[in-house]
Amino acid sequence: MSTTATALSHTQIARPTRHTATIYLKEAKYEFLKNLRLRVYTASVISFPLMFYVLFGLVLNSKEAIAGTSVPTYLIATYGTFGVMGASLFGTASGLAADRGLGWLQVKRASPMPPFAYFAAKVVLSMIFSAIVVSLLLVLGISFGGVRLPLTEMAKLIATLVAGSLPFSAMGLAIGYFAGPNSAPAVINMFYLPLSFCSGLWVPYMFLPKLVRQIALALPPYHLSQLALGIVGAGRHESAATHWEVLLAFTLICLGVARIGFQRDQGKLYG
């Protein structure tokens, strides 16, 4: 039985490229619909960044400025990064850990579906929800916070933050392969919340304690937020190439950890 399963897992299914693309699209579609119907996911991922933005950006500090930029504009970049992290981590790690616990991942592997379609669907899900969060923040800021950004800058901001979801999707895959289905949300928050604070997403970077500012320079959310802040005119004038290099390195490290978890699961299943 084990030999047969191993042989099936390595069988290459020949199919036209058009059919493969259709499978990827359908997997992404149903992954999106599944999570859209999960109120716990949609409520936490979308409402938390919007709630914090309304409270701290529109109600309490709408007339203030940070680094010469109005608070409502500044916080779109930082809470946008916060929202992207949440959409990516919870969209990948929680789903992967739950599917592993239920045995659904084994069913996927035994099916003729392309092996990477499952993971691609989760990345696409994260990118879609990231775009939704950032777009809603912009709508709130423009409608109630007096935010005025050219269309080109708004498009660039959305594109940058959506692209920035990839490192955190990779991090989610790494967490999902090592966390259990019940412990995954707690493990995610152990990374999500401290990284958010130490990267200056809740408290602006210049107001953080000196030690935390030094730690922030090594954290991926800091680099993504600085890319976003640079677009709205509130960045620290650091090299954008350096920010992207850090995010790329972080992505590769997380993918390596996820691959170790994947191989470990394969060994347990077919060993």
KEVEXDO-649896 format. One record per residue: residue in one letter; x, y, z of N, C-alpha, C, O, CB in turn. Coordinates in steps of 0.05 Angstrom, whole numbers, plus 32768, in hexadecimal, padded with zeros to 4 digits. Glycine has a CB too. Layout:
REM KEVEXDO-649896
AXYZXYZXYZXYZXYZ ...
//
This chain:
REM KEVEXDO-649896
M80117FE88000800080008000801180198000800C802C7FF17FED80008019 S802680198011803880308013804780347FF9804B804A7FF0804D802C802A T8050801D7FEC805E801F7FD3804C802A7FBD8055803B7FAD806880037FCA T803380227FBD8020802C7FA9801B804A7FAD801A80597F998005801E7FAB A801880527FC68013806F7FCC802B807F7FC3802880957FB8800D80737FE9 T804380747FC9805C80837FC1805D80867FA38064809B7F99807480747FCB A805780707F95805880717F77804480857F6C804A80947F5A805280557F6C L802C80857F78801780987F6F801F80B57F74801A80C67F647FFD80927F7D S802D80B97F8B803580D57F92804980E07F7F804C80F87F7C803F80D67FAE H805880CE7F72806D80D77F60806580D57F42807580DA7F30808780C77F64 T804C80CC7F3D804380C97F22803F80E47F15803280F67F21802980B97F21 Q804A80E87EFE804781017EEF802E81007EDE802C80EE7ECD806081077EDE I801C81127EE2800481137ED2800881267EBB800D813E7EBE7FEB811C7EE4 A8005811B7EA38008812C7E8B7FED81387E847FDA812A7E808014811B7E73 R7FEC81527E817FD481607E7A7FDB81797E6B7FF181857E6F7FC281667E93 P7FC981837E5A7FCE819C7E4C7FD281B37E5F7FC681B37E757FB881A27E38 T7FE281C77E577FE781DE7E687FCD81EC7E6F7FCA81F67E857FFA81F17E5A R7FBB81ED7E5C7FA181FB7E607F9281EE7E777F8681FB7E877F9181FB7E47 H7F9281D37E787F8481C57E8D7F9281CA7EA87F8481CC7EBD7F8381A77E87 T7FAC81CA7EA87FBB81CF7EC17FB481EB7ECC7FB081EE7EE47FD981CD7EBC A7FB381FF7EBA7FAC821A7EC27F90821B7ECD7F8B822A7EE17FAF822E7EAA T7F7E820C7EC17F62820B7ECB7F6182007EE77F52820A7EF87F5181FB7EB8 I7F7181EB7EEC7F7181DF7F077F7C81F37F1C7F7081F57F317F8381C67F07 Y7F9182017F157F9C82167F277F87822B7F2D7F8482347F447FB582227F1B L7F7982347F187F6582497F1C7F4E82407F2D7F45824E7F3F7F5B82527F01 K7F4582277F287F2E821D7F387F3782187F557F27821E7F687F2482027F2C E7F4F820E7F5A7F58820A7F757F5982257F847F5182277F9B7F7481FD7F75 A7F63823A7F767F6582547F827F49825F7F887F44826B7F9C7F7582687F70 K7F37825B7F757F1B82657F787F0E82597F907F0282677FA17F0B825F7F5E Y7F10823E7F937F0282317FA97F1082367FC37F0382367FD87F0082137FA4 E7F2A823A7FC37F3882427FDC7F2E825D7FE57F2A82627FFD7F5782427FD7 F7F2A82707FD27F21828A7FD97F0482897FE47EFE82957FF87F21829D7FC0 L7EF3827A7FD67ED782787FDF7ED5826A7FFB7EC58272800B7EC682687FCB K7EE682567FFF7EE6824980197EEC825C80307EDE825C80447EF982318019 N7F01826C802C7F09827E80417EF7829680437EF382A280597F268288803C L7EEA829E802D7ED782B4802D7EC082AD803F7EB482BE804C7ECE82BB8011 R7EB88293803F7EA1828A804F7EA98285806C7E978282807D7E9682718043 L7EC3828580727ECB8281808E7ECC829D809B7EDE82AD80987EE88274808F R7EB782A280AB7EB482BD80B67ECB82C480C97ED382DB80CC7E9A82BF80C5 V7ED682AF80D77EEC82B480E97F0482BF80DA7F1282D280E37EF4829B80F8 Y7F0982B480C27F2082BD80B27F1A82D980A67F2B82EB80AA7F2582A9809B T7F0482DC80997EFF82F6808C7EFC830D80A07F058323809C7EE582F4807B A7EEF830780B77EEB831C80CB7F05832580D77F0A833D80DA7ED8831280E2 S7F17831180DE7F30831980EA7F43832680D67F50833A80DC7F3E830080F6 V7F45831B80BE7F58832480AB7F51834080A07F628351809D7F5A83118094 I7F378345809C7F2E835E80907F27837380A57F2F838A80A37F16835A807E S7F19836A80BA7F0F837E80CD7F24838980E07F2383A180E77EF9837280DE F7F38837980E87F4B838380FC7F5C839B80F17F5D83AF80FE7F5E836C8103 P7F68839980D97F7783B080CF7F6583C880CB7F6D83DF80D17F8483A980B5 L7F4C83C480C17F3A83DA80BD7F3183E780D77F3083FF80DA7F2183D180AD M7F2C83D680EB7F2483E081067F3A83F181127F358407811C7F1D83C98118 F7F5383E781117F6A83F6811C7F6E8410810D7F74842581197F8383E5811C Y7F6B840F80F37F6F842780E27F59843C80E97F60845480EC7F6E842080C4 V7F41843480EB7F2B844780F27F308453810D7F2D846C81107F10843980F2 L7F38844381217F3C844D813C7F548460813D7F52847781477F408436814F F7F6B845781347F84846681387F8A847A81217F99848D81247F9B8453813B G7F7F847481097F84848580F37F6F849A80ED7F7584B080E27F89847580DB L7F56849380F37F4084A580EB7F3384B281037F2A84C981017F2B849680DC V7F3184A4811A7F2384AF81317F3684BF81437F2F84D6814B7F1584998141 L7F4D84B3814A7F5E84C0815E7F7384D381537F7984E781607F6C84AA816D N7F7E84CD813C7F9584DC81337F9384E781167FA784EB81097FAE84CB8135 S7F7B84EB810D7F7784F280F17F83850D80E97F89851280D27F5A84F380EB K7F88851F80FD7F93853980F77FB1853B80FC7FBD854F80F77F85854E8108 E7FBD852481057FD98524810C7FE9851C80F37FDF851380DF7FDF85118123 A8004851E80F68016851680E1802E850680EC8036850B81038020852F80D1 I803884F480DD805084E580E4806484E780CD805E84E180B6804984C680E9 A807C84F180D4809184F580C08088850580A9808F85008092809B84D980B6 G8077851980AF806E852B809A805785208089804E852D8076808485328088 T804D85098090803684FC8082801F84FA8095802284F380AC803F84E08077 S80078500808B7FEF84FE809C7FEC84E180A77FF384CE80997FD68506808D V7FE284DF80BF7FDF84C580CC7FCD84B280BC7FD5849B80B87FD384C980E8 P7FB684BB80B17FA684A980A17FB5849E80897FB2848680827F8D84B78097 T7FC784AE807C7FD684A480667FEC8491806F7FF0847C80637FE284BB8056 Y7FFA849980858010848980908006846D8098801384598092801D849780A8 L7FEF846C80A57FE6845280B07FDA8440809B7FD8842880A07FD1845880C5 I7FD3844B80847FCB8439806E7FE2842680677FDE840E80627FC284498055 A7FFA843180678012842080608018840C8076801D83F48070802A8432805C T80178414808F801E840280A5800883EE80AB800E83D680AF8025841280BE Y7FEF83F780AD7FDA83E480B17FD483D380987FCA83BD809A7FC083F380BA G7FDB83DE80817FDA83CD80697FED83B6806B7FE6839F80647FE083DE8050 T800683BB8075801983A68079800F8392808E8012837A808B803483B18082 F8003839D80A37FF8838C80B87FE2837A80AD7FE1836280B37FEC839D80CF G7FD08385809C7FBB837580907FC58360807D7FBB834A807C7FA883878082 V7FDA8367806E7FE68354805B7FF2833C806A7FEF832580627FFB8361804A M7FFF83428080800B832C80917FF5831A809B7FF783018099801A833880A8 G7FDF832580A57FCA831580B07FBD8303809B7FB882EC809F7FB5832680BD A7FB7830F80837FAA8300806E7FBC82E980657FB282D4805F7FA483128056 S7FD682EE80647FE982DA805A7FEE82C4806E7FED82AC8067800482E78052 L7FF382CB80877FF982B7809B7FE182A680A27FE4828D80A2800382C580B5 F7FCA82B280A67FB382A280AD7FA8829380957F9D827D80987F9D82B480B9 G7FAB829F807D7FA1829280657FB08279805E7FA5826680527FA282A4804E T7FCA827880647FDB8261805D7FDF824E80757FD9823780737FF6826A8052 A7FE98259808B7FF0824880A27FD8823A80AE7FD9822180B37FFE825980B7 S7FC2824880B37FAB823C80C07F9F822780AE7F99821080B77F96825180C7 G7F9C822E80947F90821B80817FA18202807E7F9781EB807D7F8C82288067 L7FBB8206807B7FCD81EF80777FCE81DD808F7FCC81C4808D7FEA81F98071 A7FD081E980A77FD081D980C07FB681C980C37FB681B280CB7FD581EB80D8 A7F9F81D680BC7F8581C880BF7F8381B280AA7F7A819C80B17F6E81DC80BA D7F8C81B680927F8B81A2807D7F9D818A80847F968173807F7F9281AD8062 R7FB4819080907FC5817A80987FB8816980AE7FBA815180AE7FE1818580A2 G7FAC817780C17F9F816980D77F88815880CF7F83814380DA7F96817D80EC L7F79816180BB7F61815280B17F68813D809D7F57812C80967F4E816680A5 G7F81813C80947F89812980807F82813280637F85812280507F7C810E8086 W7F78814A80617F70815480467F88815780347F858155801C7F60816E8049 L7F9F815D803F7FB78161802F7FBF814780227FC88147800B7FCE816C8040 Q7FBB813080307FC1811680247FAF8110800C7FB781057FF87FBF81008039 V7F958118800F7F8281147FFA7F8A81247FE17F89811B7FCB7F65811C8002 K7F93813D7FE67F9C814E7FD07FB481427FC27FB681427FA97FA3816A7FDA R7FC681377FD17FDE812B7FC57FD881127FB57FE4810D7FA17FF281247FDB A7FC381037FBE7FBC80EB7FB07FAC80F07F967FA980DF7F857FAC80D97FC2 S7FA281097F947F9281107F7C7FA481187F657FBC811D7F697F7E81287F83 P7F9A81197F4D7FAA81217F367FAF813F7F347FBA81487F207F9E81177F1C M7FA7814E7F487FAB816B7F477FC881717F487FD781637F567F9C81787F5F P7FD281857F397FEE818D7F3A7FF681937F577FE781A07F657FF381A67F29 P800D81897F608014818B7F7C801681A77F87801181AC7F9F802E817D7F81 F801D81BA7F76802181D67F7F800781E77F7E800781FD7F87803781E37F70 A7FF281DB7F727FD981EB7F707FCE81F27F8B7FC382077F8F7FC481DB7F5F Y7FD181DF7F9E7FC781E47FB97FD481FC7FC67FC7820D7FD27FCB81CB7FCB F7FEF81FD7FC47FFE82137FD07FFA822D7FC17FF882427FCD801C820B7FD1 A7FF9822B7FA67FF482437F967FD982507F9D7FD782687F9E7FF5823C7F78 A7FC5823F7FA27FAB82497FA97FAC82597FC37F9E826E7FC67F9682327FAC K7FBB82507FD77FBD825E7FF07FCC82797FED7FC5828C7FFA7FCB824D8005 V7FE082797FDC7FEE82927FD77FDC82A67FC97FDB82BE7FD08007828D7FC5 V7FCC829C7FB57FB982AE7FA77FA482B97FBA7F9D82D07FB97FAC829F7F8F L7F9B82A77FCC7F8782B07FE07F9382C77FF17F8582DB7FF67F8082987FF3 S7FAB82C47FFA7FB882D8800A7FBB82F27FFB7FB6830880067FD482CF8013 M7FC182F17FE27FC583097FD17FAA83177FCD7FA8832F7FCE7FD183027FB7 I7F9583077FC97F7A83137FC57F7183227FDE7F6883397FDC7F6682FE7FBD F7F7383157FF57F6A8322800D7F7C833980157F73834C80217F69830D8024 S7F968337800E7FA8834E80137F9F836680027F9E837C800C7FC58346800C A7F9883617FE97F8E83777FD87F7483837FE37F70839B7FE17F8A836D7FBB I7F6383727FED7F49837C7FF87F4E838E80107F4383A380137F3783648000 V7F60838580227F668394803B7F7183AF80347F6883C4803E7F798385804D V7F8583B080227F9283C9801B7F7F83DC800D7F7E83F480127FAB83C4800A S7F6F83D07FFB7F5B83E17FEC7F4783ED7FFF7F4084047FFC7F4D83D07FD7 L7F3D83DE80137F2A83E880267F3683FE80387F298411803F7F1F83D28038 L7F5083FA803F7F5E840F804E7F5F8429803E7F5B843F80497F7A84068056 L7F65842680247F66843E80137F4B844B80117F49846480127F7084377FF8 V7F36843B800F7F1B8446800D7F14845680267F09846C80257F0684308008 L7F1A844B803D7F15845880577F25847280597F1B848780607F1B8446806E G7F3F847080527F50848780547F48849E80427F4884B5804A7F6C8480804E I7F40849780297F3784AC80167F1C84B8801E7F1884D0801C7F3684A07FFA S7F0A84A680277EEF84AF802E7EEE84BF80487EDE84D380497EDD8498802F F7EFD84B7805C7EFA84C380767F1384CF80827F1284DE80967EEF84AF808A G7F2A84CA80767F4384D480827F5184E980717F6784F280797F5584BD8086 G7F4584F2805C7F528506804B7F6B84FD803D7F7B850D80357F59851D805C V7F6E84E380397F8584D8802A7F8384DF800D7F6E84DB80007F8784B9802E R7F9884EA80027F9984F17FE67FB284E67FD97FC884F07FDD7F9885107FE2 L7FAE84D17FCA7FC584C47FBC7FBE84C27F9E7FA784BB7F987FCB84A87FC8 P7FD184C77F8D7FCC84C27F707FC584A57F6B7FCD84937F7A7FE484CA7F5F L7FB684A07F567FAE84847F4F7FC684727F4B7FC6845B7F537F9D84847F36 T7FDB847D7F3F7FF3846D7F3B800084647F558009844E7F578008847D7F2A E800084767F69800B846F7F837FFA845B7F92800484497F9F800F84887F94 M7FE0845E7F8F7FCE844A7F9C7FD1842F7F907FD2841B7F9E7FB084537F99 A7FD4842E7F757FD884147F687FF384087F707FF583F07F747FD784187F49 K800784197F72802284107F7A802284057F97802F83F17F9D803784267F77 L801384137FA88011840B7FC4800383F07FC6800D83DE7FD4800184207FD4 I7FED83EC7FB87FDF83D27FB87FF183BC7FAD7FF383A77FB97FC583D47FA8 A7FFE83C27F97800F83AE7F8A802683A67F9C802D838E7F9E801A83B87F6F T803383BA7FA9804983B47FBB804183A37FD3804E838F7FD9805583CE7FC5 L802B83AA7FDF8022839B7FF78018837F7FEF801C836C7FFE800C83AA8005 V800B837D7FD8800283627FCF801B83517FC9801B83397FD07FF083647FB6 A802F835C7FBC8047834D7FB7805583467FD1806183317FD3805B835D7FA5 G805383587FE5805E83537FFF8051833D800E805B83348023805E836B800F S803A83348005802C831D8012803B8303800E803782F0801E800F831B8009 L804B83017FF9805982E87FF2806B82DE8009806A82C78010806882EB7FD9 P807D82F08014808E82E6802A807E82DB8041808682C8804E80A082FC8033 F806782E88048805882DF805F804782C68058804082B7806A804682F58069 S804082C3803F803482A9803680488293803A8041827D8043802A82AB8019 A806182988032807682838036807A827D8054807D8266805C8090828D802A M807982928064807B828E80818063827E808B8067826D809D807C82A98090 G804C82838080803482748088803682578081802E82468091801B827F807B L80428251806A80468235806280598227807680558210807E805182338046 A806E8235807E8081822A80918074822480AB8078820F80B78099823D8094 I8064823780B58056823380CE8041821C80CC803F820C80DE8048824D80D8 G8033821C80B6801E820880B2802881EB80B1801981D980B8800F820D8099 Y804181E780A9804C81CC80A8805681C380C4805B81AB80C7806281CB8094 F805981D580D7806481CD80F1805081D18108805481C7811D807D81DC80F6 A803B81E18103802781E68118800F81D28114800981CB80FE801D82038117 G800381CB812A7FEC81BA81297FD381CA81227FD381E281237FE881AB8143 P7FBD81BC811A7FA581CB81127F9981DB81287F8D81F081237F9081B78108 N7F9B81D381417F9081E281577FA381F881617F9A820C816B7F8981CF816E S7FBD81F3815F7FD0820681697FD8821B81557FE5822F815C7FE981F88173 A7FD18217813B7FDA822981267FD38247812B7FE5825881287FCE8221810C P7FBA824D81327FB4826A81377FC58276814D7FCE828D814A7F96826D813E A7FCA826781627FDB827281787FF78276816F8004828A81757FDA82608190 V80028263815F801D826581558020827C81428033828B81438026824A8147 I800B82808131800C8296811E800D82B1812E801D82C281277FF38296810C N7FFD82B481427FFD82CC8152801682D18161801E82E881667FE582CC8165 M802482BB8168803E82BE8175805282CC8163806582D9816C804982A3817E F804F82C98149806182D68136805482F1812C80628305812B806682C4811D Y803B82F08126802D83068119802D8320812B803483358121801082FE8114 L8025831D8144802283358154803D8341815D8040835A815A8012832E816D P805083328166806A833E816D8078834A81548084835F8156807C83298179 L8077833C813D80838347812580768362811D80848374811580818333810E S805C83638120804E837C811980568393812B805B83A98121802F8378811C F8058838E8145806083A48157807D83AC8153808383C48150805C839B8174 C808E8398815280AB839F815080B383AB813580C883B7813380BB83858155 S80A283A8812180A883B38107809D83CF810380A183DA80EE809D83A080F1 G808F83D98117808583F48115806A83F681078064840B80FB809884058107 L805B83E08107804183E180F9802B83ED810B801883F88101803883C580F0 W802E83EA8125801A83F68138802484118142801584248143801583E3814F V803D8412814B8049842B8154805E8432813F806F84228138805684278170 P805D844B813480718452811F808D844C81288094844F813F806E84708119 Y809D8444811480B8843B811980C8844F812B80D68447813D80C7843780FF M80C68469812580D7847D813380CF8480815080DE848B816080D484988126 F80B88476815880AF8478817480B5845E818480AF845D819C8091847E8175 L80C0844A817780C68431818580DF8435819680F08446819080CA841A8170 P80E3842481AB80FC842581BA8114841E81A881118410819480FA841181D2 K812B842881AF81438425819F814984078199814F84008182815B843181AD L814783F681AD814D83DA81A9813983CE8195814183BE8183814B83CB81C3 V812083D58197810B83CA8185811183D48168810C83C5815580EF83D2818E R811983ED8166812083F8814B813683E8813E813683E4812681278416814D Q814A83E0814E816083D08143815683B5813B815F83AA8126817683CE8158 I814483A9814A8139838E814381288391812A8129837F811981288383815B A811A83A78127810883AA8110811683A880F6810B839F80E280F983C58112 L812F83B180F5813E83B180DC8142839580D08147839280B8815983BE80E0 A813F838080E18142836580D88127835780D38126833F80CB8151835580EC L8111836580D680F6835980D480E9835F80B980E9837680B080E4836280EB P80DE834B80AC80D2834F809280BB8363809180B98372807E80C783348088 P80A9836480A68093837880A4809E839580A4809283A680978081837480BC Y80B4839980B180C083B480B080C783BC809480C183D2808B80D983B680C2 H80D383A9808580DD83AF806A80C583B3805780C683C4804580EF83998060 L80B083A3805A809883A7804A808A83C18050808283D0803E8084838F804D S808883C8806A807B83E18071808B83F980678080840D8060807883E28090 Q80A683F7806780B6840D805D80B28411803F80B38427803580D384088064 L80AF83FB803180A983FD8014808E840B8010808C841D7FFF80A883E18007 A807A8404802080608411801E8061842E80268055843F8019804B8402802F L806F8434803C8072844F8045808184618031807B8478802E808084508060 G80948455802480A28464800F8090846D7FF9809484827FED80B984538004 I807C845D7FF3806984657FDD8057847C7FE68051848D7FD58057844C7FD6 V8050847D7FFF803F84938009804F84AB8013804384BE801D802C8489801F G806984AA8010807A84C18017808284C28034808984D8803D806C84D98010 A808284AB8042808984AC805F809F8497806580A38491807D807084A6806F G80AD848D805280C2847A805780DB8486806380DC849F806580C9846B803D R80EE8476806A8107847F8076811D848280618135848580678110846B808C H811584838048812884878031813E8472803081558478802A813484A38034 E8137845A8037814A844380358147843780198133843C800B8145842E804B S815A84268012815A841A7FF7814384067FF4814083F480048175840C7FF2 A8132840A7FE0811C83F87FDB812783DC7FD3811B83C87FDA810A84027FC4 A813E83DC7FC5814A83C27FBE815183B27FD6814E83997FD7816383C67FAC T815B83BF7FEB816283B18004814A83A58011814A838E801B817083C48018 H813483B48011811B83AA801D81128391800E810A837D801B810583BF801C W811283927FF48109837B7FE4811C83637FE88113834C7FE8810883827FC6 E813683687FEA814983527FEE8144834480098145832B800A8166835D7FEE V813E8353801E813883478038811F83368036811E832080408135835C804D L810A8341802880F18332802580F68318801580EA8303801B80DC83438018 L8106831A8000810C83027FEF811B82ED8000811482D67FFE811C830A7FD7 A812F82F6800F813E82E3801F812C82D68034812E82BE8039815582F1802E F811A82E58040810882DA805480F582C6804680EF82B1805280F782F18061 T80EC82CC802E80DA82B9802080E8829F801B80DD828A801F80D182C68005 L810182A0801281108288800C8115827780258114825E8024812B828E7FFE I811B8285803B81208276805481068268805D81078250806481298289806A C80F08276805B80D6826A806380CE8253805180C4823E805A80C0827F8063 L80D38256803780CD8240802480DF8227802A80D68211802880D182498007 G80F8822D803281098216803A80FF8208805280FF81EF805381268220803F V80F58217806680EA820A807E80D181FB807780CC81E5808180E482208094 A80C08207806580A781F9805D80AE81DF804E80A081CB80518096820B804B R80C381E0803E80CB81C7803080D481B1804380CE819A803F80E281CD801C I80E181B9805980E981A5806D80D08199807980CE8180807D80FA81B28083 G80BC81AA807F80A3819F808A8094818D807680898179807E809181B68092 F80958195805D8088818580488095816A8046808781558045808A8193802D Q80B08169804680BE814F804480BA813E805D80B88126805B80DC81548040 R80B7814B807480B2813D808D8096812F808B80948118809380B3814F80A5 D8082813E808180688132807E8068811B8069805A8107806D805481478075 Q8077811F80548079810A8040808580F1804C807D80DB8046808A81138028 G809A80F4805D80A780DD806A809380CF807C809380B6807D80BF80E68079 K808380DE808B806F80D1809D805A80C2808D805180AD8096806280E680AE L805380CD8075803D80C18066804680A88057803880958055803180D58053 Y805F80AA804B806880958039808080858044808A80738037806F80A0801F G8089808C805C80A0807F8067809A8062807080AC8054807A80AA808F807E 
//
